Amino acid sequence: MVTHHNRYINREISWLNFNARVLQEAADPKVPLIERLRFLGIFSNNLDEFFKVRYATVKRIALSGKTGKSVLGGANATDLMEDITQIVIDQQAESLKILKAIEKKLEKENIFIIHENEVEEKHVEFINNFFLEKVSPALAVIMLNEIAEFPTLKDNAAYLAVKMVLKPEEHLKGIKRIIEGAEKKVHYAMVEIPRSLDRFVVLPSDGDKRYIMILDDLIRYCMGKIFDIFNYESLAAHMIKITRDAELDIDNDLSKSFIEKISSSVKGRRISEPVRFVYDKEIEKDTLAFLKQKMGIDETDSVIPGGRYHNRRDYMKFPSLGRNDLLYEKFPPLPIKGLSLEESIFESIARKDFLQYTPYHTFSYVIKFLREAAIDPHVKTIKITVYRLAKNSQVASALINAVKNGKDVTVQIELQARFDEQANIEYAEQLQAEGVKLIFGIQGLKVHSKVCLVEREEAGELKKYGFISTGNFNEATAKVYTDYTLFTSHDPILKEIKKVFTFFEINYKVYKYKHLIVSPHYTKTSFIKLIDQEIANSKAGKEAWIKIKMNSFTSYKMVDKLYEASRAGVKIQLIVRGVCCLIPGVPGMSENIEAISVVDRFLEHPRLFIFANAGNSKMYISSADWMTRNLDYRVEVGCPIYDTEIKKELMDTFEICWNDNVKARTFSEKQDNAYRKNNKPKVRSQFATYQYYLKKNK
């Protein structure tokens, strides 16, 4: 019998293994060069969020004096922190090797990233002017010796820690010093790298040669201009950054509105506890010791020696320099067959359901739906959930337009969408000012569902139209996140969507649903019933299998349920992009389970659940992963697929992804991120999916 200890892969370790797959993309010579740099940026950004959230949680458990074994899959919190730190140190070292290799290849393409000691005469005037006109006015410089209290460093801002050695005083010149260097004074300073400027400064080109200077190095080059009032002997500048706990501390002051509480909590992150300190490993020991002592860095914080540059998430915005040959081939988003953007979308949806699969399909259908609803004189109400919006959101614009046309618009906006709290607060204030009715969620629950409902007067009655999605209504991320959206006028489904919106307002009443699978009340039990049916069918000799695609799989209860199904002979295929606590292929526990992860140019984001059901398959798209938070502490909506053509389409796209043998990695107890290899024809699923839709539209 498999023991508790090795029934599950630890969630945090699995997450780091996912980020290692991102790093594999950066290392892959088949990935275009500039895209490889951008994967390094994604790797770094992921790591920042990991420390803000997951490492911070483990640290809180460790500081509480508890082991945390029950919630950490059998791992001890203190030991886990040490394991995480070592894995991250190794991954950071690997990422630096990859970066150096990419830079060498860029040089062969006549793209040069130059340091401050590599500046040629032809660039001096440009750099000096750029510094004086753009950089210097944006710099914040703090002289650390002159202040009583060390400044609070911003979460994930990058700083140059400067050590300045002053020359001996004039009156001491010529006097024989008893101890060499005794009269030298050391000053420390902190220079914040301005976030208002692009991290990569494109210098004037020289023929075919392109030059880029990282802003940090440009500041280093001009460091003398910053400290020119001092009579210094030497200057040394090394980068540091700190990551803080991102948990929101929401107070219980009844006199404050929910927006005020969230806004106050977001501001509180600025002074929350540090959980990671990263520094340039070349920094001088006395400078490092000074900083750690002044900043209160202790053994419970993850201290990571790194390279010359931090905040490498900025590589996600590395300039393309017009070199399309060093970027992915463009996939122009396709139309949905049979659904025209030049005709009434409501008339089309009234006839049949349609599936949008971004970014293969254009996101414009969502915008078209909302804009048409905003001006259609027959539309009476619009209700929509909002989790993350684009910076300049066309969704928000359409909703405001609808209010101006006399529509009754209700927006459930989630103010606790992690790292988007401030943006959502600003959108909430903007929408409210325009007359949109806002709902701010339910105490103890986040609203993560992605649904929209429109009521339109037809023949004296209100006809319902809507869409249910696996992803955010965000036109920016829709270009890089794969997500399903179902457009439907199916009345039984949409009546239940209306129940969900009623629950937002009257949440002491629990509604029943015949079609939707809704968290927090029914998602876990509904999926357990579906799995139990497959178990029963397998034992009865009927067709029994399960196919699942999701982002993360961490619920031990659901892991155990799939283990039970496996032992009953149910064949299970899992496609999990990120964290997966289930261990497939273990005799006596999970020998009938296979699991893969696909990491490629697009971020795999849909949740799709398919059950054989003895030959009459049941299929659902959902906003929920199988994580405890999604099953028990969020409002999520899973929607059944009834349209035969769409069921085939979803099965086809699942199978294309499952057959990937180029970018698919297999999950195993080894956790080695091994690429799936077989003798079958090469299938790169994201490219094959685009070709599938091209062919479908012919």
C-alpha positions, 0 to 999 in steps of 0.5 A: 500500500502506498503511504501518505508521504508518497501519494502526492507531489508537494504543491510548492515543489510541483509549482517550481517544476512547472516554472522549470518547464518555462525555463526549458522553453528559454533554453530550447534552441528551436524557440526564436531567440527573442522569444527565448528572452521573453520566456526568461522574463516569464520565468522571473515573473512567475518566481516573483509571484511564487514568493509573494504567495506560496513561499509567504504561506509556508513561512507563515506556517513555519513561524506559527510553530506548526509543521503544516504537514496536513496542508503541505502534502506531508512536508514539514514547513521549515524543511520545505522552505530550505528545499525551495530556496535550494531549488530556486538557487539552482534554477537561478543559476541555470537561468543565468547560463541560458541568458549568457548563451542567448546573448552570444547567439544574439551577437551572431545576429548583430544584436549587442547588449552592452555593459557600462564598460563596453561603451564605444565613443559613438554612443557616449553623447547619446547615453549622456543626453539620455541620462540627463534628460530621461533618467536623472529626473526620475531617479530616487537616491537615498544616502543611507548613512544620513538617515536614522531608519532604513527606508522601506524598499518597494516590493519587487522594485530593483535597486542599485546598492552603492558603496562609495569610498571617499578620498582622505581629507585634504589636510591628511594628504601627505601624512604618513598613515599608521594604518593603510586606509584608516582615514577612508570613509565609506558611504552607502546609498540606494538608487531605485531603478525607475519603473517609468522608463523602459528597462532596455534602452535602444542605442543608435545602430551602426549599419546592420548592428543594433545595440541595447543597453540595460537601464541599470548599466546606463545608470552605472555608466553615469554613476559619477554624475549622480555623486559628483558633489562627493570627493570619492575614490571609488564607486561600486553598484550592485543590484538587490531586490526584496519580495514581500508577502502579498496576503491581504490583511482586511480589517473589520471596521464596519464604518469602511466600505469594501472598496476602502478596506481592499484599497487599504489592504493593498497599500499595506502590502508595501510594508508587509513582511519580506520573504525573499532577498535577492542580491548580485553575488559579486557584491562586496561582503561588507556591503551585503552585511550592512544591508542585511543588518539594516533590513532585518533579513533573517534565517526565515527569509529566502536569501538568493545570490543571483546575477548582475540583473534582477527583475528579469521579468522585464525581458517579457518586453524585450524590444523586437528591433524589427527582427520578425525572424527572431519572433514566433510566426504570427497566427492571425486570429480566425473567425468562428465558422458561421458567426459573422461580426457583420450581422446580429450576434443575437440572431445567430446565437438564437439559432445555435450555440457557438464556441470561441477558442482564443487566441485561435479565434478572435476575441472580438466576438465578446466585444461584439456581443456586449456592444450590440447589447449596449445599443439594441433597443430590445435589450433590457438588462446585462449582467456580467462577472469581472475578474481581470480586465485589460488596461484599456478595457473595451469590455468596460467601455461597452458596459458604460455605453449600455448604461448611457443607452438606458440598459440595466447593467449589473457587474459583479467585480472581484476586488480581491483578484490577486495583483489586480486589486488596484486596477479593479478598484479603479474600474469599480469607481469608474463604472459606479460613477457612470451608473453601473450597478456593482456587486462586490462579492460574498464574504469569505468567497471570491467570485471567479466565475466567467459568465454574462447574461443578457435579457432581450425583449422578444414578442412580449417576453424576455429572451435570454442570451449569454456566454460562459467562459474558462477565462477572463474577459480581457482582450489583452490576455486573450491574445496569449491565453487559450480559453473556451467561451460558449455563446448560447441562448439555451434557456435552461442554462441561462435561467441557472446563470441568472440564479448565480447572479441572484446568489451574489445579491442574496447569498444566504439562499443556496439554489439548486442546479440541474445543468450548471456545476457551481462552487462552492456548494456543488462542484466537488460533489458533482465531479465526484458523482461523475467519477463514481459513475465511471467507476460503476460503468467500468465494474459493469464492463461498460465504456469508462474513461475520463479526460481532463484539461486544467491549469492546476490540480492540488485537491487531495480529495480529488486526487484520491478519487481519481486514484480510486477510479484508476484502481477500478480500471477507468482510463484517465488522461490528464493535461495539467499545465501547472501544478499537479499533486497527483502521481500517475503510473504507480502500480496499485494506485494510479497505473491507469492514469497518464498526465502531461503538461504542455508549455509552448508559445500560448499559455494553456488556460482552459478547463475541460472535463469529459466523461465517457458515460457509457458511450454517451459522453458528458462534457463541461467547460469551467472556470474552476481548477481542481484546487481546494480554493476553487472547489470550496472557497470561490464562486465558480461555474461549470457549464455542460456542452449539449451541442453535438458539433461543439462536443466534437470540436472540444474532443478534437482539440483535446485529442490534438493537445493529448497527442502533442509529442513536441512540447508535452512533458510527462508527469511522473514521480521523478518530476524530471519534466521529460519530454514525451517521445514516441515514434508517431508523427510530430504533433506540436499541439498549438500549431496543429490546433490553429491548422485545425481551425484553418481547415474547419473554416474552409 
